[in-house]
Structure formats: structure tokens, C-alpha cells
Amino acid sequence: MSDDFSSFSKRSNLDSEDYYLSEEGYIVFTEKYHLRRGYCCKSGCKHCPYGYDKKTNTIKKTGGS
């Protein structure tokens, strides 16, 4: 599976700090990736730096950058 994962990284132009594999085998994007992307996708991402709440469909303003 690591071969498939490394080819994903190359195709997607991602750094190794942009994501990791969960125990279940899912690709999980890091806060660094989300900040570099520059907007919230409203998918309820585990490391969302924008404060998105999937239950209320709102983005809570944070005191960060």
C-alpha cells in the first residue's frame, strides 16, 4: 500500500507534512495543508484550522492568522 500512497503524493504535489494515513488507511490532511490551501472545504476535516462545525454548518472565527 505504501507504493500506492507515494504515487498519490507525487500526483497531488503534496509534501510529506501535508497528510498521513490513518489506522483505517484513510488519507488525513494536516493543518499545514489546510492553511496552505487557503480556505475551508466544509467537509468536517479532523485538522481544520478554520473552526468549521459540521453539525451547525458554521465556521467559527479563530484568533489565529
N, C-alpha and C positions, 0 to 999 in steps of 0.2 A: 504494500500500500504506500510505502514511502516514495516509490518511483512515481506513482500517480500524483502524490501530493507535491513533489518537487516540480513536476511538469505544470501543475496548476499555478505554482508560484511564478514560473518563467512566463507562462502565457498571460498572466494577470499583472505582470510588472510589480510584484509585491516584494517587500523586504521581509526577512525572517522575523522582524519585530512587529509586523503588521497583523499577524494571525498565529494561531496554534490549533492543534487538533484536540478536541475534547475526548474524554474517555470513550464516548459513544462513536467517535470517528467524524464528528461534525467540524467544519472549519469555523473558528470563532475569531472574529476580528477584534483587535485591541483598541484601546482608547487612542493610541497614537495614530492608527489607521483612520479612525473616525474623524479626528481633528484635521488630519491632512486632507481628507475628502472634503471637509468644509461645510457639511450640512447633515441634518438628521434625516434618516430614511424612514422613520416611524415604523420600524419593524420590531421594536422592543429588544434591541441588542443588549447583550449582557454588559458590555463595557461602554454604553452610550454616555458621552460626556455632555450631552445637551439636555439631560434631565427628562427625557421622554417617558411618559407614563402610558403604557399600552391600555390599561384599564379605563383611563379617563380620556385618552387620545389628546393629551395636552403636553406641551413642553414647558417645564419649569425653568425659569431663568436662574442661572447659577452665577456666583460671584467670580468665576474664572475669566479667562481671556476671551 
